[in-house]
């Protein structure tokens, strides 16, 4: 199987995967823990996972765990979209980030990705250069498109020289605006060259974040307020899904003008289930398990029907993301909790028995909220009134 065979194939579902259980990445998941997680994902129909950097042991260990599982379990099949993290000069330091120069660490990161792809060509099918590395709101670390282009071209050159597999696909995974789907300030010659250089475009779309930052689509009308709660939530989430699919179509239209036929897939989209901030009870009222289920199912169905891979964000909750605030939304994008509770989006799969015999840190996979469906609906928040909705 090559990336061309896998991406857009509904029999090869995609997901973003971090196996971290703790509030710090200093505590790396063990190989045994990663194998537990990968068996859970395999049972869900996942066949390609996305990782984010090769600075830490996590991604190499994910690849190693897959390699070992293939030997231990006949028929086990899993592939990797390997992320190489890219920063600007002075990123994550006390110095002011210099967005016109790149970090000295980028070369080492690319070299680590190359070495791993050479070692595991049957598992690593995609290298993604950078994660949200071009979008201007990533103020701590963003770079200019020319930096991403430089490394993409280097990887493509290695493919041409047979130093990397010819069927290894190269991309960058970034916000929809970075790929030309939004503000025209991103429409620069280097982006056009990058679109031509990658094997496919990996774009991100997050209507959940936009319930606060760009909420024109979010909320309910006065008339909708009179409807049953389930109907109100359904209408609200249909608009959220339309927001995401519209962003996809905007990127696709821009990309096709530059490189006709270039595939566009979704490198990230997701919906958190808890928030005490912008998306919580005192904000957009966006985050709960009921809405996550509606979003997950809609995006899976839409992407599968349209031959688009969707690296749904994400498989498991990761408490290191906002370690100082346990109920911050960044910690709660997973479909499964840290302690192995399948959230509402996966309850049907629990009922189907696909997780039988599987565990996370020794705990069986069971339903969140003790399987109380009435409680899920009670906890679901009705979005605020939006008088601009038609």
Residue pairs with C-beta under 8 A, 6 or more apart in sequence:
1 12
1 77
1 79
1 125
2 125
2 167
2 169
3 125
3 126
3 167
3 168
3 169
3 199
3 200
4 167
4 169
5 12
6 12
6 47
6 48
6 79
6 125
6 309
7 14
7 48
7 126
7 169
7 200
7 263
7 265
7 309
8 263
8 265
8 307
8 308
8 309
9 307
9 309
10 304
10 307
11 45
11 47
12 47
12 48
12 79
12 309
13 44
13 45
13 46
13 47
13 48
13 300
14 46
14 47
14 48
14 49
14 50
14 81
14 265
14 309
14 310
14 311
14 312
15 41
15 44
15 46
15 48
15 49
15 50
15 311
15 312
15 313
15 314
15 315
16 49
16 50
16 52
16 268
16 270
16 311
16 312
16 313
16 314
16 315
17 37
17 41
17 49
17 50
17 51
17 62
17 314
17 315
17 316
18 51
18 52
18 58
18 314
18 315
18 316
18 318
19 29
19 33
19 34
19 37
19 58
19 62
19 316
20 27
20 28
20 29
20 58
20 318
20 319
20 320
21 27
21 29
21 33
21 319
21 338
21 361
22 319
22 320
23 319
23 320
23 323
24 320
24 323
25 56
25 58
25 320
28 56
28 57
28 58
28 61
29 37
29 58
29 61
31 61
31 64
31 65
31 68
33 360
33 361
34 61
34 62
34 65
35 65
35 68
35 69
36 358
36 359
36 360
36 361
37 315
37 316
37 360
38 49
38 62
38 65
38 66
38 69
38 78
39 69
39 73
39 358
40 315
40 336
40 355
40 358
40 360
40 365
41 49
41 78
41 315
42 76
42 77
42 78
43 349
43 354
43 355
43 358
44 346
44 349
44 354
46 78
46 315
47 77
47 78
47 79
48 78
48 79
48 80
48 81
48 125
48 126
48 309
48 311
49 62
49 78
49 79
49 80
49 81
49 315
50 80
50 81
50 83
50 128
50 173
50 267
50 268
50 311
51 58
51 59
51 62
51 80
51 81
51 82
51 83
52 59
52 83
52 85
52 131
53 59
53 83
53 84
53 85
53 109
53 131
54 60
54 82
54 83
54 84
54 85
54 109
54 112
54 113
54 116
55 85
55 105
55 109
55 112
59 80
59 82
59 83
59 116
60 116
62 80
63 80
63 82
63 116
63 120
63 123
63 124
66 76
66 78
66 79
66 80
66 123
67 120
67 123
69 76
69 78
70 76
70 77
70 78
78 123
79 123
79 124
79 125
80 120
80 123
80 124
80 125
80 126
81 125
81 126
81 127
81 128
81 202
81 311
82 113
82 116
82 117
82 124
82 126
82 127
82 128
83 127
83 128
83 130
83 131
83 173
84 109
84 110
84 112
84 113
84 127
84 128
84 129
84 130
84 151
85 109
85 130
85 131
85 133
86 102
86 103
86 106
86 109
86 129
86 130
86 131
86 133
86 141
86 143
86 147
86 148
86 151
87 102
87 103
87 105
87 106
87 133
87 141
87 143
88 97
88 98
88 99
88 100
88 101
88 102
88 103
88 141
88 142
88 143
88 147
89 97
89 98
89 101
89 102
89 103
89 104
90 96
90 97
90 98
90 103
91 97
91 103
91 140
91 141
92 140
92 141
97 139
97 140
97 141
97 142
99 142
99 143
99 144
100 144
102 143
102 147
103 141
106 147
106 151
110 129
110 151
110 154
110 155
113 127
114 155
114 158
114 164
116 124
117 124
117 127
117 164
117 165
117 168
118 163
118 164
121 165
121 168
124 168
125 167
125 168
125 169
126 168
126 169
126 170
126 171
127 155
127 168
127 169
127 170
127 171
128 171
128 172
128 173
128 202
128 267
129 148
129 151
129 152
129 155
129 170
129 171
129 172
130 143
130 148
130 151
130 172
130 173
130 174
131 173
131 174
132 138
132 142
132 173
132 174
132 175
132 178
132 204
133 141
133 142
133 143
133 147
133 148
133 172
133 174
134 142
134 143
134 144
134 145
134 148
134 172
134 174
134 175
134 178
134 186
134 191
135 142
135 174
135 175
135 177
135 178
136 142
136 185
137 175
144 190
145 178
145 188
145 190
145 191
145 193
145 194
146 190
148 172
148 194
149 190
149 193
149 194
149 197
152 170
152 171
152 172
152 194
152 197
152 198
153 197
155 164
155 170
156 170
156 197
158 164
159 165
159 166
159 168
159 170
169 199
169 200
170 197
170 198
170 199
171 198
171 199
171 200
171 201
171 202
171 267
172 194
172 198
172 202
173 202
173 203
173 204
173 267
173 268
174 202
174 203
174 204
174 267
175 203
175 204
176 182
176 203
176 204
176 205
176 247
176 248
176 250
176 251
177 183
177 186
178 186
178 191
178 203
179 186
179 191
179 195
179 201
179 203
179 251
179 254
179 255
179 264
180 186
180 187
180 191
180 195
180 251
180 254
180 255
180 258
181 203
181 247
181 248
181 250
181 251
181 253
181 254
182 247
182 250
187 254
192 258
195 201
195 255
195 258
195 259
195 262
196 258
196 259
196 262
198 262
199 263
200 262
200 263
200 264
200 265
201 251
201 255
201 262
201 263
201 264
201 265
202 265
202 266
202 267
202 311
203 247
203 248
203 251
203 264
203 265
203 266
203 267
204 266
204 267
204 268
204 269
205 243
205 244
205 247
205 248
205 266
205 268
205 269
206 244
206 268
206 269
206 270
207 217
207 218
207 240
207 241
207 243
207 244
207 269
207 271
207 295
208 240
208 270
208 271
208 272
208 279
208 286
208 287
208 295
208 329
209 279
210 217
210 218
210 243
211 218
211 240
211 278
211 279
211 284
211 286
211 383
212 278
212 279
212 283
212 284
212 286
215 284
215 386
216 386
216 388
217 239
217 240
217 242
217 243
217 389
218 236
218 239
218 240
218 284
218 286
218 383
218 386
219 236
219 383
219 384
219 385
219 386
219 389
220 232
220 235
220 236
220 382
220 383
220 384
220 385
220 386
220 389
221 385
221 386
221 387
221 389
222 385
222 387
224 231
224 232
224 235
225 232
225 382
225 385
227 235
229 377
229 380
229 382
230 377
232 382
232 383
233 290
233 291
233 294
233 380
233 382
234 294
236 291
236 383
237 291
237 294
237 295
237 298
238 298
239 389
240 291
240 295
241 295
241 298
241 299
241 302
244 269
244 299
245 302
248 264
248 266
248 308
251 264
252 264
255 262
255 264
256 262
264 308
265 308
265 309
265 310
265 311
266 299
266 303
266 308
266 309
266 310
266 311
267 311
268 311
268 313
269 299
269 310
269 312
269 313
270 295
270 312
270 313
270 314
270 333
271 286
271 287
271 291
271 292
271 295
271 296
271 333
272 279
272 286
272 287
272 292
272 329
272 330
272 332
272 333
273 287
273 288
273 289
273 292
273 332
273 333
273 343
274 280
274 287
274 288
274 327
274 329
274 331
274 332
275 283
275 286
275 287
275 327
275 328
275 329
275 332
276 282
276 325
276 327
276 328
277 283
277 328
277 329
278 284
278 329
279 285
279 286
279 287
279 329
280 286
280 287
280 327
280 329
281 381
284 383
284 384
285 381
285 382
285 383
285 384
286 381
286 383
287 329
287 332
287 381
288 376
288 379
288 380
288 381
289 343
289 344
289 345
289 368
289 369
289 376
289 379
289 380
290 344
290 376
290 377
290 379
290 380
291 380
292 335
292 343
292 344
292 345
293 343
293 344
293 345
296 312
296 335
296 345
297 345
299 310
299 312
300 310
300 312
302 308
303 309
303 310
312 335
313 333
314 333
314 334
314 335
315 334
315 335
315 336
316 334
316 335
316 336
316 337
316 338
316 360
317 331
317 332
317 333
317 334
317 336
317 337
317 338
318 331
318 333
318 334
319 326
319 331
319 338
321 328
321 330
321 331
322 328
322 329
322 330
322 331
325 331
334 343
335 342
335 343
335 345
335 346
336 342
336 343
336 346
336 360
336 365
337 343
337 368
339 360
339 361
339 363
340 359
340 360
340 361
340 363
340 364
340 365
340 366
341 365
341 366
341 367
341 368
342 349
342 350
342 355
342 365
342 366
342 367
342 368
343 368
344 368
344 369
344 373
344 376
347 367
347 371
347 373
349 355
350 365
350 366
350 367
350 371
355 364
355 365
358 364
358 365
359 365
369 375
369 376
369 379
